[in-house]
Amino acid sequence: MIAILAITAGGLFAVGAYLLLTRSAVRLVLGLALLSHAALLSIFVAGGLVRAKPPLIPDGAIAPPPDAADAVPQALMLTAIVISFAITAFAAVLVQQLVRDAGRDESDPPTARDAEDRA
């Protein structure tokens, strides 16, 4: 199961990097979203998959049981979710502004043909 998740995270990283390298601004936002999902999945895989063993310390003990889930990757994932949502929302607003101001979705500089199309 972990190998499947690791391969999926690698695929998400590859597709996200490809979308970041395209000229379309909307694809850039989608690439950022895929990269953030891939990062979350890789943190999830690095934390290990443990079922029904919460990281709770029993009464009288000083540490959780050794077969319990690690709480640090879970906390990192919550932080990464918030940060990735904020970055994706900010990028979406920037793309909306770009499309409204430039009238197109590409990141290339305007050409003479674009000036003719506007006139």
Backbone atoms as SQL, in Angstrom:
CREATE TABLE atoms (id INTEGER PRIMARY KEY, chain TEXT, resi INTEGER, resn TEXT, atom TEXT, x REAL, y REAL, z REAL);
INSERT INTO atoms VALUES
  (1, 'A', 1, 'MET', 'N', 0.823, -1.201, 0.000),
  (2, 'A', 1, 'MET', 'CA', 0.000, 0.000, 0.000),
  (3, 'A', 1, 'MET', 'C', 0.862, 1.258, 0.000),
  (4, 'A', 2, 'ILE', 'N', 1.941, 1.230, 0.766),
  (5, 'A', 2, 'ILE', 'CA', 2.809, 2.407, 0.823),
  (6, 'A', 2, 'ILE', 'C', 3.478, 2.643, -0.521),
  (7, 'A', 3, 'ALA', 'N', 3.842, 1.561, -1.221),
  (8, 'A', 3, 'ALA', 'CA', 4.467, 1.720, -2.536),
  (9, 'A', 3, 'ALA', 'C', 3.502, 2.371, -3.523),
  (10, 'A', 4, 'ILE', 'N', 2.235, 2.008, -3.468),
  (11, 'A', 4, 'ILE', 'CA', 1.244, 2.607, -4.364),
  (12, 'A', 4, 'ILE', 'C', 1.095, 4.097, -4.066),
  (13, 'A', 5, 'LEU', 'N', 1.056, 4.450, -2.792),
  (14, 'A', 5, 'LEU', 'CA', 0.940, 5.862, -2.421),
  (15, 'A', 5, 'LEU', 'C', 2.185, 6.646, -2.819),
  (16, 'A', 6, 'ALA', 'N', 3.358, 6.036, -2.681),
  (17, 'A', 6, 'ALA', 'CA', 4.589, 6.711, -3.077),
  (18, 'A', 6, 'ALA', 'C', 4.635, 6.935, -4.588),
  (19, 'A', 7, 'ILE', 'N', 4.201, 5.940, -5.362),
  (20, 'A', 7, 'ILE', 'CA', 4.159, 6.099, -6.818),
  (21, 'A', 7, 'ILE', 'C', 3.142, 7.164, -7.207),
  (22, 'A', 8, 'THR', 'N', 2.009, 7.201, -6.518),
  (23, 'A', 8, 'THR', 'CA', 0.995, 8.219, -6.786),
  (24, 'A', 8, 'THR', 'C', 1.531, 9.612, -6.477),
  (25, 'A', 9, 'ALA', 'N', 2.254, 9.746, -5.368),
  (26, 'A', 9, 'ALA', 'CA', 2.846, 11.048, -5.029),
  (27, 'A', 9, 'ALA', 'C', 3.862, 11.463, -6.085),
  (28, 'A', 10, 'GLY', 'N', 4.670, 10.525, -6.557),
  (29, 'A', 10, 'GLY', 'CA', 5.621, 10.838, -7.616),
  (30, 'A', 10, 'GLY', 'C', 4.935, 11.260, -8.899),
  (31, 'A', 11, 'GLY', 'N', 3.845, 10.589, -9.239),
  (32, 'A', 11, 'GLY', 'CA', 3.079, 10.982, -10.419),
  (33, 'A', 11, 'GLY', 'C', 2.472, 12.369, -10.282),
  (34, 'A', 12, 'LEU', 'N', 1.966, 12.672, -9.086),
  (35, 'A', 12, 'LEU', 'CA', 1.415, 14.014, -8.854),
  (36, 'A', 12, 'LEU', 'C', 2.497, 15.087, -8.953),
  (37, 'A', 13, 'PHE', 'N', 3.689, 14.787, -8.422),
  (38, 'A', 13, 'PHE', 'CA', 4.808, 15.732, -8.550),
  (39, 'A', 13, 'PHE', 'C', 5.157, 15.953, -10.021),
  (40, 'A', 14, 'ALA', 'N', 5.194, 14.871, -10.807),
  (41, 'A', 14, 'ALA', 'CA', 5.556, 14.987, -12.220),
  (42, 'A', 14, 'ALA', 'C', 4.528, 15.804, -12.996),
  (43, 'A', 15, 'VAL', 'N', 3.244, 15.506, -12.805),
  (44, 'A', 15, 'VAL', 'CA', 2.202, 16.230, -13.523),
  (45, 'A', 15, 'VAL', 'C', 2.154, 17.693, -13.061),
  (46, 'A', 16, 'GLY', 'N', 2.332, 17.932, -11.758),
  (47, 'A', 16, 'GLY', 'CA', 2.346, 19.302, -11.254),
  (48, 'A', 16, 'GLY', 'C', 3.503, 20.105, -11.820),
  (49, 'A', 17, 'ALA', 'N', 4.692, 19.505, -11.907),
  (50, 'A', 17, 'ALA', 'CA', 5.844, 20.203, -12.483),
  (51, 'A', 17, 'ALA', 'C', 5.619, 20.480, -13.964),
  (52, 'A', 18, 'TYR', 'N', 5.019, 19.526, -14.682),
  (53, 'A', 18, 'TYR', 'CA', 4.716, 19.749, -16.096),
  (54, 'A', 18, 'TYR', 'C', 3.745, 20.915, -16.266),
  (55, 'A', 19, 'LEU', 'N', 2.719, 20.961, -15.447),
  (56, 'A', 19, 'LEU', 'CA', 1.741, 22.049, -15.559),
  (57, 'A', 19, 'LEU', 'C', 2.359, 23.400, -15.194),
  (58, 'A', 20, 'LEU', 'N', 3.324, 23.414, -14.281),
  (59, 'A', 20, 'LEU', 'CA', 3.989, 24.668, -13.942),
  (60, 'A', 20, 'LEU', 'C', 4.829, 25.200, -15.097),
  (61, 'A', 21, 'LEU', 'N', 5.292, 24.316, -15.962),
  (62, 'A', 21, 'LEU', 'CA', 6.152, 24.733, -17.066),
  (63, 'A', 21, 'LEU', 'C', 5.378, 25.145, -18.316),
  (64, 'A', 22, 'THR', 'N', 4.061, 25.037, -18.311),
  (65, 'A', 22, 'THR', 'CA', 3.277, 25.449, -19.473),
  (66, 'A', 22, 'THR', 'C', 3.041, 26.952, -19.435),
  (67, 'A', 23, 'ARG', 'N', 2.524, 27.484, -20.530),
  (68, 'A', 23, 'ARG', 'CA', 2.360, 28.933, -20.635),
  (69, 'A', 23, 'ARG', 'C', 1.038, 29.435, -20.083),
  (70, 'A', 24, 'SER', 'N', 0.105, 28.569, -19.880),
  (71, 'A', 24, 'SER', 'CA', -1.212, 28.977, -19.414),
  (72, 'A', 24, 'SER', 'C', -1.175, 29.262, -17.912),
  (73, 'A', 25, 'ALA', 'N', -1.758, 30.369, -17.529),
  (74, 'A', 25, 'ALA', 'CA', -1.761, 30.747, -16.115),
  (75, 'A', 25, 'ALA', 'C', -2.701, 29.863, -15.296),
  (76, 'A', 26, 'VAL', 'N', -3.793, 29.414, -15.909),
  (77, 'A', 26, 'VAL', 'CA', -4.711, 28.525, -15.196),
  (78, 'A', 26, 'VAL', 'C', -4.032, 27.191, -14.914),
  (79, 'A', 27, 'ARG', 'N', -3.261, 26.697, -15.880),
  (80, 'A', 27, 'ARG', 'CA', -2.508, 25.463, -15.653),
  (81, 'A', 27, 'ARG', 'C', -1.464, 25.641, -14.559),
  (82, 'A', 28, 'LEU', 'N', -0.928, 26.835, -14.419),
  (83, 'A', 28, 'LEU', 'CA', 0.019, 27.103, -13.342),
  (84, 'A', 28, 'LEU', 'C', -0.651, 26.921, -11.983),
  (85, 'A', 29, 'VAL', 'N', -1.862, 27.419, -11.850),
  (86, 'A', 29, 'VAL', 'CA', -2.597, 27.265, -10.587),
  (87, 'A', 29, 'VAL', 'C', -2.911, 25.793, -10.326),
  (88, 'A', 30, 'LEU', 'N', -3.317, 25.073, -11.374),
  (89, 'A', 30, 'LEU', 'CA', -3.582, 23.647, -11.212),
  (90, 'A', 30, 'LEU', 'C', -2.307, 22.888, -10.857),
  (91, 'A', 31, 'GLY', 'N', -1.178, 23.289, -11.439),
  (92, 'A', 31, 'GLY', 'CA', 0.100, 22.667, -11.096),
  (93, 'A', 31, 'GLY', 'C', 0.478, 22.909, -9.646),
  (94, 'A', 32, 'LEU', 'N', 0.235, 24.121, -9.154),
  (95, 'A', 32, 'LEU', 'CA', 0.493, 24.409, -7.738),
  (96, 'A', 32, 'LEU', 'C', -0.373, 23.547, -6.829),
  (97, 'A', 33, 'ALA', 'N', -1.615, 23.387, -7.205),
  (98, 'A', 33, 'ALA', 'CA', -2.526, 22.553, -6.402),
  (99, 'A', 33, 'ALA', 'C', -2.070, 21.098, -6.401),
  (100, 'A', 34, 'LEU', 'N', -1.665, 20.590, -7.562),
  (101, 'A', 34, 'LEU', 'CA', -1.194, 19.203, -7.617),
  (102, 'A', 34, 'LEU', 'C', 0.105, 19.019, -6.829),
  (103, 'A', 35, 'LEU', 'N', 0.993, 19.993, -6.892),
  (104, 'A', 35, 'LEU', 'CA', 2.228, 19.893, -6.104),
  (105, 'A', 35, 'LEU', 'C', 1.929, 19.890, -4.608),
  (106, 'A', 36, 'SER', 'N', 0.962, 20.680, -4.195),
  (107, 'A', 36, 'SER', 'CA', 0.629, 20.695, -2.774),
  (108, 'A', 36, 'SER', 'C', -0.006, 19.375, -2.352),
  (109, 'A', 37, 'HIS', 'N', -0.841, 18.790, -3.212),
  (110, 'A', 37, 'HIS', 'CA', -1.428, 17.488, -2.898),
  (111, 'A', 37, 'HIS', 'C', -0.349, 16.406, -2.850),
  (112, 'A', 38, 'ALA', 'N', 0.621, 16.495, -3.747),
  (113, 'A', 38, 'ALA', 'CA', 1.712, 15.523, -3.743),
  (114, 'A', 38, 'ALA', 'C', 2.554, 15.653, -2.474),
  (115, 'A', 39, 'ALA', 'N', 2.777, 16.879, -2.030),
  (116, 'A', 39, 'ALA', 'CA', 3.530, 17.073, -0.790),
  (117, 'A', 39, 'ALA', 'C', 2.768, 16.503, 0.406),
  (118, 'A', 40, 'LEU', 'N', 1.459, 16.707, 0.433),
  (119, 'A', 40, 'LEU', 'CA', 0.654, 16.134, 1.515),
  (120, 'A', 40, 'LEU', 'C', 0.693, 14.614, 1.493),
  (121, 'A', 41, 'LEU', 'N', 0.612, 14.048, 0.321),
  (122, 'A', 41, 'LEU', 'CA', 0.652, 12.591, 0.213),
  (123, 'A', 41, 'LEU', 'C', 2.007, 12.033, 0.616),
  (124, 'A', 42, 'SER', 'N', 3.080, 12.739, 0.278),
  (125, 'A', 42, 'SER', 'CA', 4.404, 12.255, 0.671),
  (126, 'A', 42, 'SER', 'C', 4.617, 12.373, 2.183),
  (127, 'A', 43, 'ILE', 'N', 4.071, 13.404, 2.814),
  (128, 'A', 43, 'ILE', 'CA', 4.138, 13.497, 4.276),
  (129, 'A', 43, 'ILE', 'C', 3.338, 12.365, 4.904),
  (130, 'A', 44, 'PHE', 'N', 2.184, 12.066, 4.315),
  (131, 'A', 44, 'PHE', 'CA', 1.345, 10.975, 4.799),
  (132, 'A', 44, 'PHE', 'C', 2.075, 9.638, 4.703),
  (133, 'A', 45, 'VAL', 'N', 2.753, 9.408, 3.595),
  (134, 'A', 45, 'VAL', 'CA', 3.497, 8.163, 3.411),
  (135, 'A', 45, 'VAL', 'C', 4.683, 8.095, 4.365),
  (136, 'A', 46, 'ALA', 'N', 5.364, 9.222, 4.564),
  (137, 'A', 46, 'ALA', 'CA', 6.529, 9.237, 5.456),
  (138, 'A', 46, 'ALA', 'C', 6.127, 8.970, 6.906),
  (139, 'A', 47, 'GLY', 'N', 4.920, 9.348, 7.276),
  (140, 'A', 47, 'GLY', 'CA', 4.455, 9.132, 8.646),
  (141, 'A', 47, 'GLY', 'C', 4.093, 7.697, 8.934),
  (142, 'A', 48, 'GLY', 'N', 3.905, 6.903, 7.910),
  (143, 'A', 48, 'GLY', 'CA', 3.528, 5.507, 8.101),
  (144, 'A', 48, 'GLY', 'C', 2.022, 5.357, 8.228),
  (145, 'A', 49, 'LEU', 'N', 1.546, 4.186, 7.871),
  (146, 'A', 49, 'LEU', 'CA', 0.121, 3.900, 7.933),
  (147, 'A', 49, 'LEU', 'C', -0.145, 2.949, 9.087),
  (148, 'A', 50, 'VAL', 'N', -0.818, 3.430, 10.109),
  (149, 'A', 50, 'VAL', 'CA', -1.161, 2.619, 11.271),
  (150, 'A', 50, 'VAL', 'C', -2.654, 2.777, 11.503),
  (151, 'A', 51, 'ARG', 'N', -3.364, 1.657, 11.591),
  (152, 'A', 51, 'ARG', 'CA', -4.812, 1.720, 11.787),
  (153, 'A', 51, 'ARG', 'C', -5.174, 1.535, 13.252),
  (154, 'A', 52, 'ALA', 'N', -6.143, 2.313, 13.694),
  (155, 'A', 52, 'ALA', 'CA', -6.785, 2.174, 15.005),
  (156, 'A', 52, 'ALA', 'C', -5.818, 2.292, 16.179),
  (157, 'A', 53, 'LYS', 'N', -4.719, 2.968, 16.011),
  (158, 'A', 53, 'LYS', 'CA', -3.771, 3.182, 17.107),
  (159, 'A', 53, 'LYS', 'C', -3.503, 4.684, 17.242),
  (160, 'A', 54, 'PRO', 'N', -4.352, 5.401, 17.942),
  (161, 'A', 54, 'PRO', 'CA', -4.123, 6.843, 18.080),
  (162, 'A', 54, 'PRO', 'C', -2.910, 7.113, 18.973),
  (163, 'A', 55, 'PRO', 'N', -2.236, 8.222, 18.752),
  (164, 'A', 55, 'PRO', 'CA', -1.055, 8.548, 19.552),
  (165, 'A', 55, 'PRO', 'C', -1.425, 9.149, 20.911),
  (166, 'A', 56, 'LEU', 'N', -2.122, 8.400, 21.716),
  (167, 'A', 56, 'LEU', 'CA', -2.530, 8.855, 23.042),
  (168, 'A', 56, 'LEU', 'C', -1.678, 8.176, 24.104),
  (169, 'A', 57, 'ILE', 'N', -1.309, 8.954, 25.112),
  (170, 'A', 57, 'ILE', 'CA', -0.489, 8.421, 26.205),
  (171, 'A', 57, 'ILE', 'C', -1.415, 7.876, 27.287),
  (172, 'A', 58, 'PRO', 'N', -1.292, 6.593, 27.625),
  (173, 'A', 58, 'PRO', 'CA', -2.152, 6.047, 28.686),
  (174, 'A', 58, 'PRO', 'C', -1.801, 6.626, 30.051),
  (175, 'A', 59, 'ASP', 'N', -2.727, 6.485, 31.002),
  (176, 'A', 59, 'ASP', 'CA', -2.484, 6.985, 32.361),
  (177, 'A', 59, 'ASP', 'C', -1.285, 6.261, 32.972),
  (178, 'A', 60, 'GLY', 'N', -0.390, 7.027, 33.568),
  (179, 'A', 60, 'GLY', 'CA', 0.771, 6.477, 34.241),
  (180, 'A', 60, 'GLY', 'C', 1.966, 6.250, 33.332),
  (181, 'A', 61, 'ALA', 'N', 1.806, 6.399, 32.031),
  (182, 'A', 61, 'ALA', 'CA', 2.925, 6.219, 31.096),
  (183, 'A', 61, 'ALA', 'C', 3.512, 7.576, 30.740),
  (184, 'A', 62, 'ILE', 'N', 4.733, 7.565, 30.228),
  (185, 'A', 62, 'ILE', 'CA', 5.380, 8.831, 29.834),
  (186, 'A', 62, 'ILE', 'C', 5.468, 8.978, 28.312),
  (187, 'A', 63, 'ALA', 'N', 5.097, 7.941, 27.579),
  (188, 'A', 63, 'ALA', 'CA', 5.140, 7.987, 26.117),
  (189, 'A', 63, 'ALA', 'C', 4.008, 7.132, 25.564),
  (190, 'A', 64, 'PRO', 'N', 3.599, 7.412, 24.329),
  (191, 'A', 64, 'PRO', 'CA', 2.562, 6.572, 23.717),
  (192, 'A', 64, 'PRO', 'C', 3.103, 5.172, 23.427),
  (193, 'A', 65, 'PRO', 'N', 2.234, 4.212, 23.207),
  (194, 'A', 65, 'PRO', 'CA', 2.698, 2.857, 22.890),
  (195, 'A', 65, 'PRO', 'C', 3.559, 2.852, 21.620),
  (196, 'A', 66, 'PRO', 'N', 4.470, 1.914, 21.492),
  (197, 'A', 66, 'PRO', 'CA', 5.381, 1.928, 20.335),
  (198, 'A', 66, 'PRO', 'C', 4.684, 1.677, 18.994),
  (199, 'A', 67, 'ASP', 'N', 3.535, 1.029, 18.993),
  (200, 'A', 67, 'ASP', 'CA', 2.840, 0.776, 17.728),
  (201, 'A', 67, 'ASP', 'C', 1.798, 1.844, 17.397),
  (202, 'A', 68, 'ALA', 'N', 1.848, 2.994, 18.056),
  (203, 'A', 68, 'ALA', 'CA', 0.897, 4.081, 17.803),
  (204, 'A', 68, 'ALA', 'C', 1.368, 4.926, 16.622),
  (205, 'A', 69, 'ALA', 'N', 0.434, 5.629, 16.028),
  (206, 'A', 69, 'ALA', 'CA', 0.743, 6.522, 14.909),
  (207, 'A', 69, 'ALA', 'C', 1.568, 7.704, 15.404),
  (208, 'A', 70, 'ASP', 'N', 2.427, 8.210, 14.537),
  (209, 'A', 70, 'ASP', 'CA', 3.245, 9.367, 14.869),
  (210, 'A', 70, 'ASP', 'C', 2.408, 10.637, 14.685),
  (211, 'A', 71, 'ALA', 'N', 2.383, 11.496, 15.689),
  (212, 'A', 71, 'ALA', 'CA', 1.548, 12.697, 15.637),
  (213, 'A', 71, 'ALA', 'C', 2.201, 13.837, 14.861),
  (214, 'A', 72, 'VAL', 'N', 3.516, 13.815, 14.694),
  (215, 'A', 72, 'VAL', 'CA', 4.201, 14.920, 14.015),
  (216, 'A', 72, 'VAL', 'C', 3.798, 15.018, 12.538),
  (217, 'A', 73, 'PRO', 'N', 3.790, 13.923, 11.766),
  (218, 'A', 73, 'PRO', 'CA', 3.336, 14.069, 10.372),
  (219, 'A', 73, 'PRO', 'C', 1.888, 14.541, 10.259),
  (220, 'A', 74, 'GLN', 'N', 1.056, 14.161, 11.199),
  (221, 'A', 74, 'GLN', 'CA', -0.329, 14.620, 11.170),
  (222, 'A', 74, 'GLN', 'C', -0.396, 16.136, 11.374),
  (223, 'A', 75, 'ALA', 'N', 0.398, 16.644, 12.287),
  (224, 'A', 75, 'ALA', 'CA', 0.430, 18.091, 12.513),
  (225, 'A', 75, 'ALA', 'C', 1.035, 18.815, 11.309),
  (226, 'A', 76, 'LEU', 'N', 2.055, 18.226, 10.694),
  (227, 'A', 76, 'LEU', 'CA', 2.642, 18.832, 9.505),
  (228, 'A', 76, 'LEU', 'C', 1.639, 18.860, 8.346),
  (229, 'A', 77, 'MET', 'N', 0.841, 17.818, 8.241),
  (230, 'A', 77, 'MET', 'CA', -0.158, 17.790, 7.173),
  (231, 'A', 77, 'MET', 'C', -1.210, 18.875, 7.368),
  (232, 'A', 78, 'LEU', 'N', -1.660, 19.087, 8.591),
  (233, 'A', 78, 'LEU', 'CA', -2.642, 20.145, 8.837),
  (234, 'A', 78, 'LEU', 'C', -2.072, 21.511, 8.474),
  (235, 'A', 79, 'THR', 'N', -0.822, 21.746, 8.831),
  (236, 'A', 79, 'THR', 'CA', -0.164, 23.003, 8.487),
  (237, 'A', 79, 'THR', 'C', -0.013, 23.127, 6.979),
  (238, 'A', 80, 'ALA', 'N', 0.388, 22.054, 6.317),
  (239, 'A', 80, 'ALA', 'CA', 0.569, 22.087, 4.865),
  (240, 'A', 80, 'ALA', 'C', -0.751, 22.302, 4.137),
  (241, 'A', 81, 'ILE', 'N', -1.833, 21.770, 4.652),
  (242, 'A', 81, 'ILE', 'CA', -3.145, 21.977, 4.025),
  (243, 'A', 81, 'ILE', 'C', -3.517, 23.450, 4.049),
  (244, 'A', 82, 'VAL', 'N', -3.312, 24.097, 5.169),
  (245, 'A', 82, 'VAL', 'CA', -3.655, 25.517, 5.290),
  (246, 'A', 82, 'VAL', 'C', -2.774, 26.366, 4.383),
  (247, 'A', 83, 'ILE', 'N', -1.480, 26.078, 4.362),
  (248, 'A', 83, 'ILE', 'CA', -0.563, 26.860, 3.532),
  (249, 'A', 83, 'ILE', 'C', -0.852, 26.638, 2.052),
  (250, 'A', 84, 'SER', 'N', -1.090, 25.399, 1.653),
  (251, 'A', 84, 'SER', 'CA', -1.362, 25.142, 0.233),
  (252, 'A', 84, 'SER', 'C', -2.673, 25.774, -0.207),
  (253, 'A', 85, 'PHE', 'N', -3.678, 25.784, 0.661),
  (254, 'A', 85, 'PHE', 'CA', -4.934, 26.455, 0.318),
  (255, 'A', 85, 'PHE', 'C', -4.710, 27.951, 0.136),
  (256, 'A', 86, 'ALA', 'N', -3.931, 28.555, 1.019),
  (257, 'A', 86, 'ALA', 'CA', -3.674, 29.993, 0.916),
  (258, 'A', 86, 'ALA', 'C', -2.896, 30.321, -0.358),
  (259, 'A', 87, 'ILE', 'N', -1.898, 29.528, -0.696),
  (260, 'A', 87, 'ILE', 'CA', -1.108, 29.783, -1.902),
  (261, 'A', 87, 'ILE', 'C', -1.952, 29.593, -3.152),
  (262, 'A', 88, 'THR', 'N', -2.774, 28.556, -3.174),
  (263, 'A', 88, 'THR', 'CA', -3.632, 28.309, -4.333),
  (264, 'A', 88, 'THR', 'C', -4.668, 29.421, -4.497),
  (265, 'A', 89, 'ALA', 'N', -5.251, 29.871, -3.405),
  (266, 'A', 89, 'ALA', 'CA', -6.228, 30.967, -3.483),
  (267, 'A', 89, 'ALA', 'C', -5.558, 32.264, -3.954),
  (268, 'A', 90, 'PHE', 'N', -4.363, 32.543, -3.460),
  (269, 'A', 90, 'PHE', 'CA', -3.638, 33.745, -3.876),
  (270, 'A', 90, 'PHE', 'C', -3.275, 33.670, -5.355),
  (271, 'A', 91, 'ALA', 'N', -2.820, 32.515, -5.815),
  (272, 'A', 91, 'ALA', 'CA', -2.468, 32.349, -7.227),
  (273, 'A', 91, 'ALA', 'C', -3.703, 32.473, -8.109),
  (274, 'A', 92, 'ALA', 'N', -4.844, 31.953, -7.655),
  (275, 'A', 92, 'ALA', 'CA', -6.069, 32.064, -8.438),
  (276, 'A', 92, 'ALA', 'C', -6.499, 33.520, -8.583),
  (277, 'A', 93, 'VAL', 'N', -6.332, 34.309, -7.527),
  (278, 'A', 93, 'VAL', 'CA', -6.670, 35.734, -7.607),
  (279, 'A', 93, 'VAL', 'C', -5.718, 36.453, -8.558),
  (280, 'A', 94, 'LEU', 'N', -4.440, 36.090, -8.514),
  (281, 'A', 94, 'LEU', 'CA', -3.488, 36.714, -9.433),
  (282, 'A', 94, 'LEU', 'C', -3.809, 36.361, -10.886),
  (283, 'A', 95, 'VAL', 'N', -4.194, 35.130, -11.145),
  (284, 'A', 95, 'VAL', 'CA', -4.557, 34.727, -12.507),
  (285, 'A', 95, 'VAL', 'C', -5.816, 35.456, -12.957),
  (286, 'A', 96, 'GLN', 'N', -6.773, 35.607, -12.065),
  (287, 'A', 96, 'GLN', 'CA', -7.984, 36.346, -12.414),
  (288, 'A', 96, 'GLN', 'C', -7.644, 37.783, -12.787),
  (289, 'A', 97, 'GLN', 'N', -6.753, 38.410, -12.039),
  (290, 'A', 97, 'GLN', 'CA', -6.320, 39.777, -12.336),
  (291, 'A', 97, 'GLN', 'C', -5.580, 39.821, -13.665),
  (292, 'A', 98, 'LEU', 'N', -4.752, 38.813, -13.932),
  (293, 'A', 98, 'LEU', 'CA', -4.006, 38.757, -15.188),
  (294, 'A', 98, 'LEU', 'C', -4.951, 38.653, -16.376),
  (295, 'A', 99, 'VAL', 'N', -5.925, 37.796, -16.276),
  (296, 'A', 99, 'VAL', 'CA', -6.869, 37.622, -17.378),
  (297, 'A', 99, 'VAL', 'C', -7.704, 38.883, -17.572),
  (298, 'A', 100, 'ARG', 'N', -8.076, 39.526, -16.486),
  (299, 'A', 100, 'ARG', 'CA', -8.879, 40.747, -16.603),
  (300, 'A', 100, 'ARG', 'C', -8.067, 41.892, -17.213),
  (301, 'A', 101, 'ASP', 'N', -6.814, 42.042, -16.795),
  (302, 'A', 101, 'ASP', 'CA', -5.988, 43.144, -17.301),
  (303, 'A', 101, 'ASP', 'C', -5.441, 42.877, -18.699),
  (304, 'A', 102, 'ALA', 'N', -4.927, 41.668, -18.922),
  (305, 'A', 102, 'ALA', 'CA', -4.301, 41.358, -20.211),
  (306, 'A', 102, 'ALA', 'C', -5.298, 40.858, -21.236),
  (307, 'A', 103, 'GLY', 'N', -6.420, 40.344, -20.790),
  (308, 'A', 103, 'GLY', 'CA', -7.408, 39.835, -21.711),
  (309, 'A', 103, 'GLY', 'C', -7.082, 38.464, -22.269),
  (310, 'A', 104, 'ARG', 'N', -6.076, 37.808, -21.726),
  (311, 'A', 104, 'ARG', 'CA', -5.714, 36.468, -22.174),
  (312, 'A', 104, 'ARG', 'C', -5.071, 35.701, -21.035),
  (313, 'A', 105, 'ASP', 'N', -4.885, 34.420, -21.275),
  (314, 'A', 105, 'ASP', 'CA', -4.438, 33.526, -20.213),
  (315, 'A', 105, 'ASP', 'C', -2.967, 33.133, -20.315),
  (316, 'A', 106, 'GLU', 'N', -2.290, 33.524, -21.367),
  (317, 'A', 106, 'GLU', 'CA', -0.916, 33.087, -21.580),
  (318, 'A', 106, 'GLU', 'C', 0.066, 34.036, -20.923),
  (319, 'A', 107, 'SER', 'N', 1.257, 33.516, -20.644),
  (320, 'A', 107, 'SER', 'CA', 2.257, 34.323, -19.952),
  (321, 'A', 107, 'SER', 'C', 3.259, 34.955, -20.904),
  (322, 'A', 108, 'ASP', 'N', 3.099, 34.762, -22.227),
  (323, 'A', 108, 'ASP', 'CA', 4.003, 35.389, -23.186),
  (324, 'A', 108, 'ASP', 'C', 3.714, 36.876, -23.270),
  (325, 'A', 109, 'PRO', 'N', 4.727, 37.680, -23.661),
  (326, 'A', 109, 'PRO', 'CA', 4.455, 39.110, -23.847),
  (327, 'A', 109, 'PRO', 'C', 3.529, 39.331, -25.035),
  (328, 'A', 110, 'PRO', 'N', 2.756, 40.398, -25.016),
  (329, 'A', 110, 'PRO', 'CA', 1.818, 40.637, -26.113),
  (330, 'A', 110, 'PRO', 'C', 2.558, 40.895, -27.428),
  (331, 'A', 111, 'THR', 'N', 1.947, 40.502, -28.515),
  (332, 'A', 111, 'THR', 'CA', 2.527, 40.699, -29.843),
  (333, 'A', 111, 'THR', 'C', 1.698, 41.721, -30.602),
  (334, 'A', 112, 'ALA', 'N', 2.130, 42.027, -31.820),
  (335, 'A', 112, 'ALA', 'CA', 1.397, 42.978, -32.657),
  (336, 'A', 112, 'ALA', 'C', 0.026, 42.418, -33.010),
  (337, 'A', 113, 'ARG', 'N', -0.068, 41.101, -33.146),
  (338, 'A', 113, 'ARG', 'CA', -1.351, 40.481, -33.469),
  (339, 'A', 113, 'ARG', 'C', -2.346, 40.681, -32.329),
  (340, 'A', 114, 'ASP', 'N', -1.860, 40.626, -31.065),
  (341, 'A', 114, 'ASP', 'CA', -2.747, 40.854, -29.933),
  (342, 'A', 114, 'ASP', 'C', -3.284, 42.286, -29.939),
  (343, 'A', 115, 'ALA', 'N', -2.445, 43.242, -30.326),
  (344, 'A', 115, 'ALA', 'CA', -2.887, 44.635, -30.394),
  (345, 'A', 115, 'ALA', 'C', -3.945, 44.804, -31.479),
  (346, 'A', 116, 'GLU', 'N', -3.782, 44.076, -32.607),
  (347, 'A', 116, 'GLU', 'CA', -4.776, 44.144, -33.672),
  (348, 'A', 116, 'GLU', 'C', -6.086, 43.522, -33.235),
  (349, 'A', 117, 'ASP', 'N', -6.018, 42.444, -32.458),
  (350, 'A', 117, 'ASP', 'CA', -7.227, 41.790, -31.995),
  (351, 'A', 117, 'ASP', 'C', -8.017, 42.674, -31.043),
  (352, 'A', 118, 'ARG', 'N', -7.344, 43.475, -30.249),
  (353, 'A', 118, 'ARG', 'CA', -8.041, 44.355, -29.305),
  (354, 'A', 118, 'ARG', 'C', -8.711, 45.523, -30.003),
  (355, 'A', 119, 'ALA', 'N', -8.118, 45.987, -31.118),
  (356, 'A', 119, 'ALA', 'CA', -8.637, 47.172, -31.824),
  (357, 'A', 119, 'ALA', 'C', -9.846, 46.868, -32.648);
